[in-house]
């Protein structure tokens, strides 16, 4: 099988496992709430003294489902786009390696390149330039 088709099939398989785990998590949560409130005293005590304990099974099982869903979506996007979706945006501008390998003689050029790179490699992080006292 071609690599792209394998990524699509693998992504869909991971997503289906993740969805099955989400359905299982909600099923276990409903059974858990039924058990707690079926025994009225235990349900009242949990509501009064340990309220987050009500949603314990849902939180624990969703922690196992999320990685399958996220990895499946990532693999599916790689298969459909033919490349890494996180690195696809770096084709627009310079990569960090290209920026490091370039010789920069001018501070203004450095600032321009950092602004161009900022938000492309890691959109959630901001790049800061640290200036020495003599560069100001």
C-alpha positions as protocol buffer text, in pm:
chain_id: "A"
residue {
  index: 1
  type: UNK
  ca { x: 0 y: 0 z: 0 }
}
residue {
  index: 2
  type: UNK
  ca { x: 123 y: 353 z: -61 }
}
residue {
  index: 3
  type: UNK
  ca { x: 232 y: 556 z: 238 }
}
residue {
  index: 4
  type: UNK
  ca { x: -47 y: 812 z: 205 }
}
residue {
  index: 5
  type: UNK
  ca { x: -315 y: 544 z: 193 }
}
residue {
  index: 6
  type: UNK
  ca { x: -163 y: 376 z: 499 }
}
residue {
  index: 7
  type: UNK
  ca { x: -174 y: 708 z: 685 }
}
residue {
  index: 8
  type: UNK
  ca { x: -538 y: 762 z: 589 }
}
residue {
  index: 9
  type: UNK
  ca { x: -640 y: 411 z: 694 }
}
residue {
  index: 10
  type: UNK
  ca { x: -432 y: 430 z: 1012 }
}
residue {
  index: 11
  type: UNK
  ca { x: -577 y: 770 z: 1096 }
}
residue {
  index: 12
  type: UNK
  ca { x: -931 y: 647 z: 1048 }
}
residue {
  index: 13
  type: UNK
  ca { x: -856 y: 341 z: 1263 }
}
residue {
  index: 14
  type: UNK
  ca { x: -717 y: 557 z: 1544 }
}
residue {
  index: 15
  type: UNK
  ca { x: -1014 y: 792 z: 1525 }
}
residue {
  index: 16
  type: UNK
  ca { x: -1256 y: 499 z: 1543 }
}
residue {
  index: 17
  type: UNK
  ca { x: -1074 y: 362 z: 1851 }
}
residue {
  index: 18
  type: UNK
  ca { x: -1091 y: 708 z: 2008 }
}
residue {
  index: 19
  type: UNK
  ca { x: -1463 y: 741 z: 1935 }
}
residue {
  index: 20
  type: UNK
  ca { x: -1524 y: 392 z: 2078 }
}
residue {
  index: 21
  type: UNK
  ca { x: -1339 y: 494 z: 2396 }
}
residue {
  index: 22
  type: UNK
  ca { x: -1545 y: 813 z: 2423 }
}
residue {
  index: 23
  type: UNK
  ca { x: -1868 y: 614 z: 2390 }
}
residue {
  index: 24
  type: UNK
  ca { x: -1740 y: 367 z: 2648 }
}
residue {
  index: 25
  type: UNK
  ca { x: -1646 y: 654 z: 2882 }
}
residue {
  index: 26
  type: UNK
  ca { x: -1997 y: 799 z: 2868 }
}
residue {
  index: 27
  type: UNK
  ca { x: -2149 y: 453 z: 2919 }
}
residue {
  index: 28
  type: UNK
  ca { x: -1934 y: 390 z: 3225 }
}
residue {
  index: 29
  type: UNK
  ca { x: -2015 y: 740 z: 3356 }
}
residue {
  index: 30
  type: UNK
  ca { x: -2390 y: 676 z: 3327 }
}
residue {
  index: 31
  type: UNK
  ca { x: -2350 y: 342 z: 3503 }
}
residue {
  index: 32
  type: UNK
  ca { x: -2139 y: 511 z: 3774 }
}
residue {
  index: 33
  type: UNK
  ca { x: -2400 y: 781 z: 3833 }
}
residue {
  index: 34
  type: UNK
  ca { x: -2669 y: 514 z: 3842 }
}
residue {
  index: 35
  type: UNK
  ca { x: -2473 y: 324 z: 4106 }
}
residue {
  index: 36
  type: UNK
  ca { x: -2410 y: 635 z: 4316 }
}
residue {
  index: 37
  type: UNK
  ca { x: -2764 y: 763 z: 4308 }
}
residue {
  index: 38
  type: UNK
  ca { x: -2911 y: 412 z: 4329 }
}
residue {
  index: 39
  type: UNK
  ca { x: -2758 y: 395 z: 4673 }
}
residue {
  index: 40
  type: UNK
  ca { x: -2915 y: 720 z: 4788 }
}
residue {
  index: 41
  type: UNK
  ca { x: -2696 y: 778 z: 5093 }
}
residue {
  index: 42
  type: UNK
  ca { x: -2374 y: 728 z: 4897 }
}
residue {
  index: 43
  type: UNK
  ca { x: -2498 y: 964 z: 4624 }
}
residue {
  index: 44
  type: UNK
  ca { x: -2582 y: 1235 z: 4877 }
}
residue {
  index: 45
  type: UNK
  ca { x: -2249 y: 1195 z: 5057 }
}
residue {
  index: 46
  type: UNK
  ca { x: -2055 y: 1218 z: 4731 }
}
residue {
  index: 47
  type: UNK
  ca { x: -2251 y: 1529 z: 4629 }
}
residue {
  index: 48
  type: UNK
  ca { x: -2175 y: 1695 z: 4962 }
}
residue {
  index: 49
  type: UNK
  ca { x: -1817 y: 1593 z: 5032 }
}
residue {
  index: 50
  type: UNK
  ca { x: -1658 y: 1483 z: 4704 }
}
residue {
  index: 51
  type: UNK
  ca { x: -1840 y: 1643 z: 4412 }
}
residue {
  index: 52
  type: UNK
  ca { x: -1555 y: 1594 z: 4156 }
}
residue {
  index: 53
  type: UNK
  ca { x: -1574 y: 1222 z: 4239 }
}
residue {
  index: 54
  type: UNK
  ca { x: -1903 y: 1213 z: 4046 }
}
residue {
  index: 55
  type: UNK
  ca { x: -1724 y: 1256 z: 3714 }
}
residue {
  index: 56
  type: UNK
  ca { x: -1417 y: 1047 z: 3793 }
}
residue {
  index: 57
  type: UNK
  ca { x: -1478 y: 767 z: 3537 }
}
residue {
  index: 58
  type: UNK
  ca { x: -1549 y: 1015 z: 3258 }
}
residue {
  index: 59
  type: UNK
  ca { x: -1230 y: 1211 z: 3324 }
}
residue {
  index: 60
  type: UNK
  ca { x: -1011 y: 903 z: 3353 }
}
residue {
  index: 61
  type: UNK
  ca { x: -1142 y: 731 z: 3043 }
}
residue {
  index: 62
  type: UNK
  ca { x: -1143 y: 1048 z: 2832 }
}
residue {
  index: 63
  type: UNK
  ca { x: -773 y: 1084 z: 2916 }
}
residue {
  index: 64
  type: UNK
  ca { x: -720 y: 755 z: 2730 }
}
residue {
  index: 65
  type: UNK
  ca { x: -946 y: 852 z: 2438 }
}
residue {
  index: 66
  type: UNK
  ca { x: -796 y: 1193 z: 2357 }
}
residue {
  index: 67
  type: UNK
  ca { x: -454 y: 1071 z: 2236 }
}
residue {
  index: 68
  type: UNK
  ca { x: -618 y: 826 z: 1995 }
}
residue {
  index: 69
  type: UNK
  ca { x: -838 y: 1101 z: 1855 }
}
residue {
  index: 70
  type: UNK
  ca { x: -557 y: 1355 z: 1819 }
}
residue {
  index: 71
  type: UNK
  ca { x: -309 y: 1109 z: 1668 }
}
residue {
  index: 72
  type: UNK
  ca { x: -578 y: 982 z: 1432 }
}
residue {
  index: 73
  type: UNK
  ca { x: -665 y: 1331 z: 1310 }
}
residue {
  index: 74
  type: UNK
  ca { x: -295 y: 1411 z: 1265 }
}
residue {
  index: 75
  type: UNK
  ca { x: -234 y: 1091 z: 1065 }
}
residue {
  index: 76
  type: UNK
  ca { x: -544 y: 1151 z: 856 }
}
residue {
  index: 77
  type: UNK
  ca { x: -435 y: 1506 z: 775 }
}
residue {
  index: 78
  type: UNK
  ca { x: -87 y: 1384 z: 684 }
}
residue {
  index: 79
  type: UNK
  ca { x: -239 y: 1128 z: 449 }
}
residue {
  index: 80
  type: UNK
  ca { x: -477 y: 1375 z: 288 }
}
residue {
  index: 81
  type: UNK
  ca { x: -230 y: 1663 z: 255 }
}
residue {
  index: 82
  type: UNK
  ca { x: 76 y: 1455 z: 181 }
}
residue {
  index: 83
  type: UNK
  ca { x: 286 y: 1631 z: 444 }
}
residue {
  index: 84
  type: UNK
  ca { x: 291 y: 1727 z: 808 }
}
residue {
  index: 85
  type: UNK
  ca { x: 13 y: 1981 z: 877 }
}
residue {
  index: 86
  type: UNK
  ca { x: 217 y: 2147 z: 1151 }
}
residue {
  index: 87
  type: UNK
  ca { x: 514 y: 2205 z: 923 }
}
residue {
  index: 88
  type: UNK
  ca { x: 314 y: 2293 z: 611 }
}
residue {
  index: 89
  type: UNK
  ca { x: 295 y: 2656 z: 719 }
}
residue {
  index: 90
  type: UNK
  ca { x: 675 y: 2686 z: 733 }
}
residue {
  index: 91
  type: UNK
  ca { x: 691 y: 2667 z: 354 }
}
residue {
  index: 92
  type: UNK
  ca { x: 559 y: 3023 z: 346 }
}
residue {
  index: 93
  type: UNK
  ca { x: 856 y: 3170 z: 528 }
}
residue {
  index: 94
  type: UNK
  ca { x: 1192 y: 3077 z: 669 }
}
residue {
  index: 95
  type: UNK
  ca { x: 1245 y: 2780 z: 892 }
}
residue {
  index: 96
  type: UNK
  ca { x: 1437 y: 2807 z: 1215 }
}
residue {
  index: 97
  type: UNK
  ca { x: 1730 y: 2613 z: 1066 }
}
residue {
  index: 98
  type: UNK
  ca { x: 1750 y: 2850 z: 769 }
}
residue {
  index: 99
  type: UNK
  ca { x: 1744 y: 3144 z: 1005 }
}
residue {
  index: 100
  type: UNK
  ca { x: 2026 y: 2997 z: 1214 }
}
residue {
  index: 101
  type: UNK
  ca { x: 2242 y: 2918 z: 910 }
}
residue {
  index: 102
  type: UNK
  ca { x: 2218 y: 3265 z: 759 }
}
residue {
  index: 103
  type: UNK
  ca { x: 2479 y: 3523 z: 839 }
}
residue {
  index: 104
  type: UNK
  ca { x: 2309 y: 3837 z: 955 }
}
residue {
  index: 105
  type: UNK
  ca { x: 2508 y: 4156 z: 962 }
}
residue {
  index: 106
  type: UNK
  ca { x: 2234 y: 4406 z: 1040 }
}
residue {
  index: 107
  type: UNK
  ca { x: 2016 y: 4422 z: 1352 }
}
residue {
  index: 108
  type: UNK
  ca { x: 1720 y: 4549 z: 1148 }
}
residue {
  index: 109
  type: UNK
  ca { x: 1749 y: 4252 z: 913 }
}
residue {
  index: 110
  type: UNK
  ca { x: 1752 y: 4022 z: 1215 }
}
residue {
  index: 111
  type: UNK
  ca { x: 1438 y: 4185 z: 1353 }
}
residue {
  index: 112
  type: UNK
  ca { x: 1268 y: 4155 z: 1012 }
}
residue {
  index: 113
  type: UNK
  ca { x: 1361 y: 3786 z: 984 }
}
residue {
  index: 114
  type: UNK
  ca { x: 1241 y: 3714 z: 1338 }
}
residue {
  index: 115
  type: UNK
  ca { x: 909 y: 3888 z: 1264 }
}
residue {
  index: 116
  type: UNK
  ca { x: 880 y: 3680 z: 947 }
}
residue {
  index: 117
  type: UNK
  ca { x: 956 y: 3361 z: 1138 }
}
residue {
  index: 118
  type: UNK
  ca { x: 745 y: 3448 z: 1442 }
}
residue {
  index: 119
  type: UNK
  ca { x: 416 y: 3266 z: 1435 }
}
residue {
  index: 120
  type: UNK
  ca { x: 516 y: 3035 z: 1149 }
}
residue {
  index: 121
  type: UNK
  ca { x: 721 y: 2767 z: 1325 }
}
residue {
  index: 122
  type: UNK
  ca { x: 546 y: 2777 z: 1663 }
}
residue {
  index: 123
  type: UNK
  ca { x: 229 y: 2989 z: 1636 }
}
residue {
  index: 124
  type: UNK
  ca { x: 157 y: 2959 z: 2008 }
}
residue {
  index: 125
  type: UNK
  ca { x: 495 y: 3093 z: 2115 }
}
residue {
  index: 126
  type: UNK
  ca { x: 641 y: 3436 z: 2057 }
}
residue {
  index: 127
  type: UNK
  ca { x: 1005 y: 3487 z: 1968 }
}
residue {
  index: 128
  type: UNK
  ca { x: 1195 y: 3746 z: 2167 }
}
residue {
  index: 129
  type: UNK
  ca { x: 1516 y: 3916 z: 2071 }
}
residue {
  index: 130
  type: UNK
  ca { x: 1757 y: 3977 z: 2350 }
}
residue {
  index: 131
  type: UNK
  ca { x: 1975 y: 4279 z: 2287 }
}
residue {
  index: 132
  type: UNK
  ca { x: 2302 y: 4356 z: 2453 }
}
residue {
  index: 133
  type: UNK
  ca { x: 2356 y: 4702 z: 2597 }
}
residue {
  index: 134
  type: UNK
  ca { x: 2584 y: 4811 z: 2311 }
}
residue {
  index: 135
  type: UNK
  ca { x: 2326 y: 4704 z: 2046 }
}
residue {
  index: 136
  type: UNK
  ca { x: 2057 y: 4945 z: 2167 }
}
